[in-house]
Amino acid sequence: MRTSFLVRSRRRLLALLGTVALAVAGAVALPGTAQAANILTNPGFESGSLSPWSCTGNLGSVVSSPVHGGSKALAGAPSSSDNAQCTQTVAVQPNTAYTLSGWVRGSYVYLGVDGGASTWTTSPSAYSQLTVSFTTGAAQTSAKIYVHGWYAQGTYYADDISLDGPGGGGGGGDTQAPTAPTNLTSTGKTSSSVSLSWGASTDNTGVTAYDVYSGSNQVLSVSGTSATVGGLAASTSYTFTVKARDAAGNTSAASNAVSVTTSAGSGGTGFKQAAPYLYLGWGDPPSATSVMSSTGIKWFTMAFMLDSGGCNPAWDSSRPLAGGTDQTVINQIRSAGGDVVPSFGGWQGSKLGANCSSASALAGALQKVIDAYSLKAIDMDIENTDEFENEAVQARILTALKTVKANNPGLKTIVTFGTSTTGPTYYGNRLIEQANSLGANIDVFTIMPFDFGGGSDMYGNTVNATEGLKAKLKSTFGWDDATAYAHIGISGMNGLSDQQENTTPAIWTSIRDWANSHHIARLAYWAVNRDRPCAGGGVVSNCSGISQNNWQFTSITAGFTG
């Protein structure tokens, strides 16, 4: 049992300044080293091109103004769903101190090393210098340096970036290029994307990146041996090649070329679900079958499946899978012609994703629940610092979902997570990117558009957040608009939210109508327990805090058809 219903309601993303404060608090200042040669390539972008820097979303470019030194600088253009991160990987020596510095300009610009120290500044009208030091690990031979802005905060600029310290390989210059990638093939296509795979290259110090070209234009840079190129036109022929790159910037010859014509059409998952949350752990749980007969709702999202110890699933960590209240309610719902999707996780409690030791162990726990109820769908509600803000746990959850999806043909997988008013923030973007890189084949990415921090336009904020999610799915997977919408879910909060935002029945109706007109996959809200009137009652577990009819939000949700 949670101490209050608010722990479920998932305090969304921290406000921007709070996130920035956390980033600063997480930066670790380590001993520096004596000045040495800058081991970065193209540190001032004077070559006129980005190489060997790579920027997410193709959002980086070289500009002639404003510059700090020389005649060129980097410009990054963050969107609502991409922070325009630009990176370069270099060879380094283990157990060695390095100093990273650079000149930046813009609102909330970050400089750091992947997996290590970082720093930031807000200097919108003039260049300022950022400096951070770090020491490499005992076996570390490469470091990825990054600079990025912040979501929807405008263009940032960077120039004269320096990584001072000895180069890898004992300081000797590496001039040996990797071998060319082999056997480039197309593994799939849509009307707006082509998926590619190739054989790995070899190198004397190790391959750090593969650059994907469409004709003579570099369109992607990835670390693995597969990629999906998005943003393509339908029914159009493209020719792709791939080159390997090492930490010293040496680039291989091109792979074989492969020509692919994109498809003429597109499609989604075919999965549509109106499924408000029903929680048997608090809030005077109503009779599910009575709500069904009053509203026409068929699906419920049942909360919450947690860890009872030893990576063993149980409702709220205590109620059993078999023979308990939850199974009785599920049986009643099914007897009335409905069905359920269990929700794993939530804001608080002992979660399987965080506590199972491996992806295979987590997949085993999920399989127990799937088998117990012969499930058609499962929802992973990924929240808080233990799951949502832990990239390793994100990967564990996604890998487990990939496993159970493969082992249970027809099973639909849903991930649910917080959002900003303009779309996914850093960890949401990271979750989507990991889903793509792991090939998790998630059916529905559901955002929770509330607890924004006092925002009052709940319809506008919900639509804007969903459009931001759509843009991220398009850029990550190469989908067109229709396909992206068909992989989207919205999970709101009826009545008063934790932060006193008010979603009225009229607003929820408008959100449902928008969801239907854009043919998204899923509509839910927290929670049926609260779908009762108590105007002036505040934010409580068994009513909405506003004037409404009994089960009014559930009736509105039942009108979602996608």
Helices and strands as residue ranges (DSSP letters): G 5-7, H 16-26, E 54-55, G 56-58, E 60-63, E 73-76, E 86-91, E 97-113, E 118-135, E 142-148, E 156-164, G 169-171, E 182-189, E 194-199, E 207-214, E 217-222, E 226-229, E 237-246, E 258-261, E 273-274, E 277-279, H 288-295, E 299-307, E 313-315, H 325-335, E 339-345, H 352-355, H 359-373, E 377-381, I 384-388, H 391-407, E 412-418, H 426-438, E 444-448, H 458-477, H 481-485, E 488-493, E 495-496, E 502-503, H 505-517, E 522-526, G 528-530, H 552-558
